[in-house]
Amino acid sequence: MRLANPSNMTSTWNEVRDSLGPAKVLLIHDPLVGLEAIAVVDNVACGPAIGGVRMAPDIGFEEVFRLARAMTLKNAAAGLPHGGCKSGIIARPDLKPLEKERLMRAFARAIAGIQELIPGPDMGTDEACMGFVKDEIGRAVGLPAALGGIPLDEIGATGFGLAVCAEIAQEFCEVRLEGARIVVQGFGAVGQHAARFLVARGARVVAVSDSRGATQAPGGLDVEALIAHKKAGRAVAEFEGGAAASGDELIAMDCEIWIPAARPDVLTAKNADQLQAKLVVPGANIAVTEEAERLLASRDVLVLPDYIANAGGVICAAVEYAGGTRTQAFAAIEERIADNTRQILMRAGSGEPPRVAADAIALERVQQAMRYRRRGLAPPATARPELDL
Ligand code: NAD
């Protein structure tokens, strides 16, 4: 068990600590329900931290720390009155519903006292999970509509934001959405809606993968039919409207736009040279390593920073937390992601990954906010932050 290795934890802790955070780390071990988890609050200068709860059997310290920092930067970059956090539950996400509910409820009780941590859905968790968390501790975002939430995965908040980001990126590269061939790695909440919103903008999706394989059709897949197929619990490789392929083939496929929407570190220095796309719009967090971003920038491949491109979910969550509607959420996503994408691409130096400009902008915002905060004092999560809707 990775969380039980103290030397691993100490070295990770020494590596991740810096002037921004993390502010708080909670290790959870509840043998009665079989819960092992980690919760990291990175920085709360901008306000109470919002971040997803990821459920995966192989999640480790470093991944959660890095994801928590990514949330600090993402929330600041999006101009939200929220800091960043992340949680990881070490478990298979396909647990039986009752077992999953028990784990989510136990996790919620364990973080109840960390008022500045507002959990949301992430890979392996969904609106129902957040419903259980809210029931236990009275706070969570990404809630089911029946609980008055804006169901961000159901409406495709993050996928919509990716499409907006790709639309603005057209002004800064030679790719045009009309007729563009798109490859999507990971066909869950993010991948499905990104495909749908990009097809609505004239693109065609030529290959899609999930954890069990891939499907491809050079002329374009019927995305609505593929979504229905996937919702019926079947693997994309079994889709009759495409030819089965292995997930590993996706990276070298002929296309203009590549969308990682599954796991971290999928484009690395080792495989970046195989990528054929000219534009990468990450749905998954930290899907492209910094080294790969530099290599791709030197080849004129435009890689949008993950936390700029995939901020739709958290913008939606912040609108929900502030009491807004789904119409206001879509408007906020469109406005903020379009503005931020344009701003960072205008500031990005040539041959340099746009992340450098994005980091600078996000960091400036967090540092400005830190000047107004007394160290260690987070605003209570129950206080509704001001969000301009
Ligand atoms: P999800 O659980 O709904 O879907 C994940 C998909 O990835 C599934 O289709 C799964 O089969 C597939 N997958 C897993 N391992 C794979 C692999 N090795 N190769 C190919 N496919 C694989 O999760 P999601 O909500 O769609 O999130 C996907 C990613 O986007 C995660 O990294 C998440 O942190 C990030 N993200 C999600 C949101 C959101 O709003 N849901 C917001 C921002 C970022």
Residues whose N, C-alpha, C, O or C-beta is under 5 A from the ligand:
A	BS01	NAD	D122 M123 G124 T158 Q185 G186 F187 G188 A189 V190 G191 S209 D210 S211 G247 A261 A262 R263 G283 A284 N285 N310 G313
